[in-house]
Amino acid sequence: MPRYGGYCGKILRVDLANGTFRVQELDERWPKDLIGGNGLGASLLFAETPPRLDPLSPESKVYLVTGPLNGTPLPVGSKLGFIFKSPLTDGFMDSYAGGFLGAELKFCGFDAVVLEGRAPHPVYLWIDDGKPSLLDARHLWGKDTYETCRQIWEDHGDPMIRVAAIGPAGENLVRYACVMAEGCHAAGRGGLGAVWGAKNLKAVALRGVSGAVRVADPAAVKRLADEIYQAIRKDPSLWDGMPRYGTVSAVNSNQASGILGTRNWQTEVFEEADKINGEAFRRQVWERNLACFACPIRCLHFGRVKQGEYQGLETVGPQYETVYALGSLCGNGDPAAILAAGDLCNRLGLDTISAGVCIAFAMECYERGLLTESDTQGLELRFGNRSAIIELVQRIAYRDGIGGLLAEGVKRAAESVGRGADRFAIHVKGLELAGHSVRGYKGLTLGYATSNRGGSHQDMRHLPERAGQFDRRSTAGKAQLNIDITATTALRDSYIYCAMFEGLVGRVGVQQLHADLINAVTGMALSRQDLFTVAERIWNLERAFNVREGKSRADDTLPRRFLEEPIPDGPSQGMVSSEEELAGMLEEYYRLRGWDPTTGIPTRDKLDALGLSWVADALGVR
């Protein structure tokens, strides 16, 4: 039995090439040093993969990781993490899928699964109550993610099996192909689906029957669970707002502030925002709520299009990021078309954010004459052309015509188009930007630039600025704010709990509830300072991985549009993220982090202090 509660004490290693399995005991130092989830995955990724490895090569590895909260009665601890080197950014990437997979893997008796090698033909990993096997997936190859789930349920005669699968986009190595968990939860960012496709891995299917997660102090865990449930019930945004509108509520707040990405971020107000907000989806599409494991928030929505061109379509979603990327960013004010495009992305296994940003890029290039109808095979790629959006999703997944160009991601696509197209390529470190304004939130100006993932809104969180806790127009204190918030998000992704829980546990800095939760579950006696050190260790591990892969201060930058073009109109008119402004924040940020201000590389003193001397040795820093 593992020393600490919340852990199974085992890691399953899967050699896809040879069809063999090995169970590794969880090192007892890892819980205190890394917690789990993101921390464990980042450490293993750095230690076990050589520098400059092609992410799509057989030698690459993928780490499926849980945290100590998964499978316990504590609410919103539902997600499963995936850690890998991204084929989109060639850097560190972690992505998370909600639903039941995280708990189910723990019920199968494993804290993590390591996927290694390349299978000789399509397979899927089947873990039946702790017993792993690799099963032939040739009959699944070519199927979409929904069909794959249904076929696996039928093959095993059990619709309660938890399945994560790739679609045709992953099979075709689209660089932002995702893995879909249970058909509606995406491990979306960075191209995990392409890595699985390169490994001939179609799916992972889990059924845990006899497993259970032991906690160190059941009474304390029950008390904390009760307190959290009551806090959720008393929070209008969680108990009423999220079930009613989900994350699509952000459409109204961002539009009101003038920071809703529109037409490839040429502006940040959308004249049809009221047609694609939460009320519009609730009125026209959504019918009932869905929830993840042990979660009372129920932020997911099942919906059905009741009239028009897409009448009869039944699907789950969309979330705000999909509405932004396939809606306002593409000039699309039709909620049914957004739902249809998002559903197609889910079926084909495409990240909706990256897909939407790539389509918006193509539309701007088309309107500016950088792409012609000859390039687009007759598609009229004008903003607002909803049929073109849906057609491009299909073409991207199958790398058909211009879809093959956009399947490479917006950074590579802009390099291929040339003629100044990089100005319209909205990405950081190769990862297409999520739907939160770089120009309108000064914390995100710095946060996006320094994110280890790239254009992800899940590291530096914009919500404290949006809520008015910090002046979004000021750069003052934003370096320290980034450090405090990324400490919180590093712990979030290592415990693992959902971002919906951030407002209760605390969004800025390590809170006492962080310590209470981990200590009740595990039996450790970690202080808030201990946990801040853990978060620093994780963040520096991720940064060090990127440094090893060739990234430096030069990569801590933003798209030219945000550096050079002020927001042209609306409530945030005139706001811009100038190079001078960013440089000033970077200097302060590096100094506070203990990194070399010239290179942005963690110093030997910093890494030694965090117990990462082995990382400093690998980087050759003095």
N, C-alpha and C positions, 0 to 999 in steps of 0.2 A: 504494500500500500504506500503511495507517495507520502512524503513527509508533510506536505501542506495540503489543506483542503482546496477544492476548486480545480484540481488537476487530476488527470487520469494517470500521469506518470509515464506515458508511452508516446513515441513518435513512430508512425508507420512509414517506411521507406519503400517506394515502389520503383523497381527497375523495369520500365516499359519495354526496353529492348530485349531483355531475357525472360520477361514474365515472372520475375522472382520478387519476393518480399522479405523485408528484414525489420524487426521491431527493435527500436533503440530506446533505452531508458532515458527519461528526462533528467538532464543534469540538475542536481539540487541547487546549484548556484544560480540557474537561470531565473527562477521565480523572483528572487530578491533583486537581481541585477537588471532584469528585462521585463518582468511581469508575465508576458506572453504575447500573443497576437503579433502586432507590428514589431515590437521589440525583439521577440524571438526570431521572427522571420528576417528582419534586417541583419541581425547578427549572423545567422546561418547563411544568408545570401552573400554577405561579404566574405565569410570564411571559406565557403565551399565552391565559389565560382571564380574562375581566373579572370584577370583584367581583359577588357576589350573583347569579351566573348560575344559572338553573334547570338542575339536572343532567340533566333529561330533555328539555331543549330541543335543537334541531338544532345550536346553536352550541357545545354542550359537546364536550369532547375526551376520548379515552381513549388512554393510552400503554401499549403493550405493550413491556416493557423486559427486556433481558438484562443480565447482568453479565459481567465478564471471565473468570470461571471456567466459564461455560456452554460446553459443547462441547469442553472440554479433558479429558485423561485423569484429572484430579483427581476423586476420588469425591465424591458427594453435592452436586455443583454442577449440579443438574438443573432447578431451578424457573424458571418464567417469571413475571415480575411484571406486574401491571396497576395503573396509577395513574390515579385519576379523582376527581372530586367526587362524593360519595355522595348519592344521593337519599333515603337513610335518615337521615343525620346532617346533611346540608347542609354537610359539612366535608371535610377531606382524607381520602382513603382509599387504601390500597394493599393488594392481595390477591395471593396467590401460589399457583400450581398446579404440582404435581410432575409426574412422568412424563418425556416426551421433548420437549415443546414448546420449552423453552428452548434446548436443543441444536439442534433442528431449525431454529429461526429463524436461528441463527448459520450453520448449514449452507446456508441459503438466501441468506446474504450480508448480513444486516441485524442491527444491534445493537438496533434498536427499530422499532416501527410506530406511527404516529400516526393514529388514526381520527377523522375530522372530518365534520360534516354529517349529513344524514339521507337515506337512499336513497329514491327514489320508490316502491319496492316491495321486498319481502323479497329480500335478496341474501346471498351469503357471499363472503368474501375467500379467493381461491385463489392461493397463491404456489408456483409450480412451479419449483423450482431457481433461484430468484431472479427469476422472471418473474411479476409480479402481474396478476391480473385479478379483476373482480367478476362473479360468476355468479348467475344467477337462482335464488332459493331459495323461490319460491312453492310448489314441490312439497314443500319441507321444513317450511314453516310449519304449525304445529299438531302436528308430530311431537315425541316426547320426545327427550332427548339421546342415548339409545342408538340409537334408530331413525335419528336424523340422522347419526350416525357411520357406521352401516352403509350408509345410502343414498349418502353421499359416497364411501365405499370402492367401492361398486358402480358409481357413475357414472363413476369414474376407473379402475376395474379394478385397484385397489391397496389391500390391507388394511393396508399399512404407512404410509399417509398419517396424519399427526398432526392430530387435529381437536379444536378447542374449540368448544362449542356451547351455546346456551341452549335451554331447554325452554319449555313453555307458561307457566310462571311469569314468565319474562322477557318473553315476548310480551304478557302481561297486566299488565306493569309492576308486579309485586309488588316492594315497596321493598327486599326482601332476596333477590331472585332472584339466583342465582349463575350462573357460567359453568363448565361441566363439561368438563374436558380428558380426552379419551380415555375418557370414560364413568365414570371412577372418581376423578379428581383434581379437587377443587373449588377454584376461585378464589372463595371462599365469602362473604367478609364485605363488607357495605356496599352491596349492590345493583347490582353490575356487570352482572348479567343484565338488569336493568330498563333500564340505560343502553343496552345493545346493542339491546334490544327497541324502545326509543324511536327508535333509529337505523335500524330495519328490518334490522339485521344479525343473521342467524341463526347464523353460524359463521365461524370462521377455520380454514382447512385448509392444511397445510404439507407440502411434500416437498422436501427438500434432498438432492441427489445428488452434485454435484461440489464443493460447498463444504467448506472445512476451516478450523479455527481455528489460526492461527499463534501460537506462544508465543515469548517472547523468549529464554528459556534452557531448551531442551528437556531438557538433562541435569538441571538443578535441579528442573524440574517432575516428571521421572520419579522422582528421589530422594524428593521430597516425597510423591508419589503412593504410592510403595512404603512409606514410613514411615507414612503415614496408614492404608493397608490393614493393615499389621502392627499398628498401634495399635487398629484396630477389632477385629481377630482376638483381641487380648489383653484386650479389654474385655468382661466377661461380659454387661453390660447391652445392649451393641450386637450382639455376635456370637451370643448365645444368647437373651437376654431379649426383644429386639425381634422377631426372627424367630418366637419362640414365642408371645408375647403382644401384640406391638405396643404402641401407646400405651394400650391398655385396661388395662395393668398399673397405671395410675394409680388405677383403681377401688379396689384393695386398699389402696394407700398412703394415699389420701385418706380412705377409710372408717376406717382404723386411727387416723388423726389427728383424726377427727371433723370433717372439712371437705369432705364430699361433698355438693354441693348437692342437696337433696331437697324435693319438693313445693313448688316455687317458692321455695326457700331459707327455708321456714318452719323447717326444721331442717337439720342438716348430717351426719346419719347416716341410712343407709337400711337397713332391716331385711332387705331382700332383696339386699344388695350381693353376697353370695356367688353369687347366681344370674346375675349379669350381669358378672362379672369375667373376666379373660383366660382363666382355666382353664375356665370355663363355655363360653365361645365356642370355645375350642380343642377341647373335648370334644364339643360338640354340633353345631358348624357348620363351622369352618374345615377346609380340606382341603390347601391348598398356599400357598406364599408367592409374592409378586410383588415386583418391584423397579423403581425408576426408573433413568434413564440413568446408567451408570457407578457404580451404588451397590451395595455388597456387603451392606448392612444388611438389606434385604428385610423391611421392617416392614409391608408390605401383605399382606392375606390374601384369598384367594378362598375362598368358602364356599358350602355348600348346606344348606338346611333339610331334615332327613331324615325328620321326622315331624310330625304335628299339622296345625293349620289352614293353615300356610304351607308345607307339604311341597312340595319340588321347586323352591322359589325358589333361584336361583343368583345371586350378586352378590359384589361386593368390599367388604370392610369388616366391621364399622364401626371407626372410630377412637374414642378416648376421648371426644372432645367430643360425638360423636353418641350414645354410650352415656349420657353425663351428661344431654344435653338431651332426648332422647326416651325415656330410661330413668328414672333416679332423680328427675330434676327433675319428671317427670310421674307419679311413683309407679308406674312400670312395671317389673316385675321379670321380664319374659319376654324372653329373648334373641332368640327368633325374631321376636317382634313388633317389637323394636328394629331388627332387621335389615330387616324388611319396610318399616317406616316410613322408615328411612334410604335404602333402595333406591328407594322412591317419591320421596323428596326428590331423589335424584340424577337420576332419570328426568325429573322435572318441572322440575328446575333450581331448587331451593330450598336456601338455607343451612340446614343442620341445626341449628346453634346457635340462630339467630334463630327458626326455626320452632318448636323445642322450647320456647324461653323464652316465645314468644307463646301456645303451647298451654297451658303451665303457668299463665300469667297468667289465661287464660280459665277454666281449671279452678278456680283459687282464687276468681275473681269469681263463678263459678257456685255454688260451695259456700257463699259468703258472701251470696248472694242479689242480687248486683249484675248478674248475667245470669240470665235465666230460660229455660225451654225454648222460650218464644216467640221469644226472641232467638237461640237456637241451632238453630231449626228442628227441635226434637225431640231433639237430641243431649243425652245425659246426660253432661255434662262433669265427671265426678268423677275425682279422682286414681286412677290405676291402670286406667282404662277404656281398654284397648289398642285396641279397635275404634274408639273415638271419636278417638284420636290419629291413626290412619291415615285416617279419614274427614276429619278437619280438615286434614291435609296436602293431600288432594285438593281440598278446598274453598278453601283458601288460594290454591293455584296458579291456580285458575279464578275467584277472587274471587266465590265462590258463597255468598250469605247471610252468615253470620257470618265466613266466610272473607274477605270483602271488608274487614271491619273489621280483622281480624288481619293482612291483607296490607299494611297501612299501617305495621306495626311496633308494638312494645309501647308506645312513648311516645305516639304519636298515638292508638292504641287506647284507652289510659287516659284521655287527654283527652276522647275521645268518650264513654266510659262515664261519667266523672265520679264524683261521690259518694265521693271519697276513693280511687278506684281507682289513683291514682298511687303509693300506698304499696306496691302489689303489682306495679308495673311495674319490672322489673329490667333497667336499662340505664344506660350512662354516655354522655352526649352523643348519645343516641338509638340507640346500638349495643347490642344485647342482650349480656349478660355471658356470657363463656365459663365453663367449669366449674372455676374455681379460686377459693378462698374469699377474699373481701375482708376478712372479719372474722378469719379464721384466719391470714392472712399480712400482717403490718403493712407489709411492702414493697409488697404489692399494694394495701393501703389507699391509699397514695399513688400507686402506679403506675397503677391504673385511673383514678383521679381526674384525673391529668395526661396520660394517653395521648392522643396526637394523633388516634388513630383512634376512641377511645371505649372501649367495653367489650371490648377485645382483650387477650388474655393474651400476645400475641406482641411486645409492646414491653418492659415491665418483666416479666422472667421470674421465676416463683416458685421455680424449681428449686433455686437455692442455699439458699433458706430451707427448702425441703422436705428437702434433703439434710443439714440441720443445720449448714451453714457459717455461718449467721447465725441469731440467735434470732428465730423467727417471731413471738413474743409481744411483742417490744420495738420501740419506735419509734426507738431510738437509732441514728444513722448511716444511717437508711433513705433520707434525701434524697440523700446521696452515693452510696449503693448504687444508687438509681434512675438517677442520672447515669451511673455506670459501666456498668450493664447495658444501658441504652438506647444507649450508645455502641457496645457490642458488637452489639446487634440492628440498629442503623442500618447498620453495616458488613456484617452478615450479609445484609441485604436489598439491598445495593448490589453485593456481590461476584458473584452471588447464590449462597449455599449454604443447604442445608436445616438446619432446627433440630435434626435428629438429630445433626449434627456439632458442636453447641455444646459438648458436654462435652469434646471433644478439643481444639478450637481455643481454648476458654476462654469462660466465661459472664460473667465480671465484669471489665470493662475491656478495653482493647486489649492484645493479647498479641504476643509476637515472631513467633508463627506467622502472625498476620494480615499482618505486614510481609513475612515470607518468601514467603508465597503470592502476594501481589499483585506483589511485585518480580520473582519468578521468571517469572510469566506475562507481565507487561507490560513489564519492563525499566526501570520507574521505580525510584527509590531513595528510597522513602518510609519515614520512621522511625515508631515507635509514636506519637510526639507529632504528627507530620504526620497520621496516621490518626485520632487523637483529634480533631484540628481538623476534619477532613473530617466525622466523625460529628456533631460539634457544629453544623457548617454545615447538615447535612441535617436534624437535629432542629429547629433554629431556622427553617429554611425551612418545614417542615411546620406549626410553631406559628404562624408569620407568616401562612401561608395561612388558617388558622382565624381568626386575629385579623381579617384582611381580610374574612372572611365573617361577622363580627359576634360571635365567641366571645371570652370573657374569663375572668378569674378566677372569675366566678360559675358558669361551666360546669365548673370543676374540683371536682366534687362527686360524691357517691355516692347510690344509691337510699336512700330514707328507711328502709327495712327495716334496712339495714346500719348506718346512723347512729344508730338509735334502739332496735333490738331485739337484745339479746345472744343468742348461740347458746343455745338452751334446754336442750340435753342433750348427752351424749356427751363424748368426751375434750377437746373445746374449749369445754365449757360455760362461759358467762359472757363469752366474748370478744365485743367489739363495736368498731365503728369510729366513735367519737364525733366530733361536729363539732369539739370542742375539740382532740382528738387530731389530726385531719386538719388543722385550721388551723395548729397548731404545726409540723407537717411541711411544709406548704405554704410558710410563712414562710421556713424554712431552705432549702427547695428553690429558691424564686425567687431568694433571695440568692446561692446557689451557682451558679445558672444565669446570673446577671447580668441578671435581668428585673426590671421594676418591681414591687415587692412589693404595691402597691395594685391594679394592674390585671392583673398576670401577663403583660404585654406585653414582648417583648425590647426592651432599650434601644438607642438609637442607638449608644452606645459598643460594645455587644456585637455588633450587626450589622455595624458598620464593621470591627471587629476580625476578623470572619469573612469579610470581602470581600463583604458583602451590603448595601452602601450603597444599591444600587438597590432593595432590598426595604424598607429604612428609608424611602426617599423615597416609595415606593408607600404605605406605612402612615402617612406623615406624622408619624413619631416624631422627637423632637428630642433 
